[in-house]
């Protein structure tokens, strides 16, 4: 660990510590989170998932920032992705239990709001599996597209809002790494178990936990990038 890593950790602790030590700030967070869930989702992902990408850059290149990286454009994209993830949580945490109950699992529709038990664990697992098998590949591919678009436009905010050349970017994605690592390994072995825990949490805590997992996602993206470079 280098001195810049210590500075980075101290800065992160300094930023988040007031929400831990101050009851008034923590109560403000809870109130805002419940009253403005969509905005809160944008903010949480914009901060935490972008933080994950900064850590990923440190892993890949040994630095926390470089010209053209586009921290602000990445934060904007992550904010909107955070909103879609919030929508996905609502859709899958409502629809999957309804499907399970239709298929014969009694009490499935009330399980996620009930005390912990075998039914709740089963419903949380199947909800996570459904979301990650249906929604996650689309979200991950979209993120890869926007990430490439940001880099190709020099990391500028203006560049972010230029038309995205989807066909050209699709042709440049390393689909071998995307399929064999991002989809085949991270989804079944990390994301489904991790989001099973997410759906065991109270609804107001799920998006925050998912945003914290965004830091882990940054590390996974770094690994995927390193694998792509190695394969080249």
N, C-alpha and C positions, 0 to 999 in steps of 0.2 A: 504494500500500500504506500503510495506516494503522498507528499504533502498536499497536493491538489485534491486528492481523494478525501483527506481529512477535512479540508476546507469545504468540500462539497457536502459531506455528511453533516458538518456543523451547520451549514446554511439551511439544509433540509430540516434539521431538528429545530432550528431557530424559527423557521417558517410555520411548522406545524405545532410546536409546543404550546402556544397560547390557547389552542382549542382543547388541549388536555388539562392545563393547569387552571384555566379560567372557566368557572361554572357559567358565567353570563354568556361567554362566547359559545360554549357548548350548547346552551339552551337556545341561543340564536340560530346555531346550525340546525338543530333539530326542528325548530319552528319553520325555518326557511325551507328545509328539506321536505317537510310535510305540506307546506302551503304552495311551494313552487317546485314540484318534483322534476319537471322537464328542464327548467333552467338549472336546477341543482345538478342534474345529470350531465348537462353540457359542461358546467364548471368543473365537476369532479373528474371527468374524463379528459378535459382539456389540460388540466394540471397533472394528474397522476399518470395517465397513459403517455403524455409527452415526456414526463420525467423518465418513464421507462425507455423511451426512444433515446433520450440523452445518455442514459446508462448503457444502452446498446451501442451507441457511438463510441463510448469509452472502451467497451469491450473490443470492438472491431478495430478502432484506429488509435486508441490510447489517449484520446482527447474528449472533452465534454462539448466542445463547440468548434465548428469550422465554417468558413465562408460558404454560403450556398446551402447550408443544412436546412434552414427554414424552420426555426423553432415556432414562430408565430403561425405560419401556414399549417404546420403539423398540429398545433394546438386547436386551430379552427376546425380542421378535419376531424380530429378526435372528439371535439365537442359535439359535432353533429352525429358522429358515430355513437357517442354516448346516448344521444336521444333515441337513436334506432335501437340500441341495446335495451333501453328502458321500455320501449314499445314491445320488444321481443320478450322481455320478462313478463309483461302483462299478458301478452297473447299466449305464450306457452304455459305460464303458470295457471292460466284459466282453461285453455283448451285441452292440454294434455290430461289433467285430472278428469275432465268431462269425458274424454275418450276412454280413459281407463275404467271409469265407472260404467260407461256404456258396454265395455268389454267384460264387465262382471266383477271388478274390484270394488267392493262395497266401501263407502266412506271416502273414496278417493277425492271427491270435490272439496271436502272439508279437511283433508289430511294436512295440507301445508300450513294451516292455521291452528292445528291441534298440537298437543304435547308430543314430544318425540316418541316414536314407536316404529314397529316394523312397517306399518302401512305408510307412515310419513316418509320413512327412508326410501321405500320403494317408489313412491310418487315423486319424490325429489330426484331420484336417479333417472326415472323415465322422462321426467320433464327436462332435465339437463341433457339427456341423450337426444331427445327430440330437437331441442334448440340447437345443439351443437352439430347434429347431422344435417339439419335443414337450413338453419340461419348462418352458422359459423363459416362454412366454406364461401358463401356469397360475401359476407362481411370481410373475411380475410383477403379474398381476391380484390374486392373494392379497395381495401386499404393498400394493398400492393400497387394498385393502379394509381391511386392518389399520391402515394409515396414517390413513385417514379415520376409522376407529373410534376411534383414539387421540385425534385432534383433537376429535371430537364429544364425547368424555368428559373434556375438559379436560386431557389429558396425564397423568392420574393412574394409578397402578398398579392401584388398585381398579377404575377404569373399564375398564382393559384386559381384565379378567376378566368383565365383563358380557356377556350374550349379544350376538353381533354381528348387527345387522339387515342381512343380506346383500342382500335384495331392495331395501331402501331405498338402500343404498350403491351397488348396481349402477345404480340409476336416476339417481344423481347423478354417476357417473363421466363424464368427458369422453371418450367413446369415439372421437371423431374424432382427438384427440391420441394416445390410447392406441394406436389402430390405425396412423395415418399416420406418427407419430413413433416411439413406443416399440417397436412391433412391426416396422413396415415398414422403418425406417431403422436403429435401434440393433442389432437382431438380425443382419441380414445384413452390415452395414458395420462393426460394432464387435465384437459378442459372438462371432460365429462365428470371425472371425480371432483375437480375443483368446484364446478357449478352445482354438483349435487350438494356440497356444503352450502353454497350460496342459497339454494332453495330451501334449505333447512332453517335459514335465518329469517327473522321477521321481515316483512316486505320493505320497510323503510331502510333496512340495513343492506339490502341486496345490491343495489347499484353502487354503494360505496365499496363494498367488498369486491365487486366486479371491477371497479376502477382501480383498486389496489392490485388486483390481478393483472391490470394493464402494465404495471411495472415488470411483472414476470413476463408478460408478452414481449416487452422490449428486449429482455434477455433472450427469449426464444427467437425473436427476429434477428438478433445479432448472430446467434448460432446458425440460423438458416442462411444468412448472408455469408458467413465464413464457409459454410458447406458449398455454397454456389461458387465462391472464389476458388475453393480447393478443387472443385470439379472442372473448373475452366482450365 
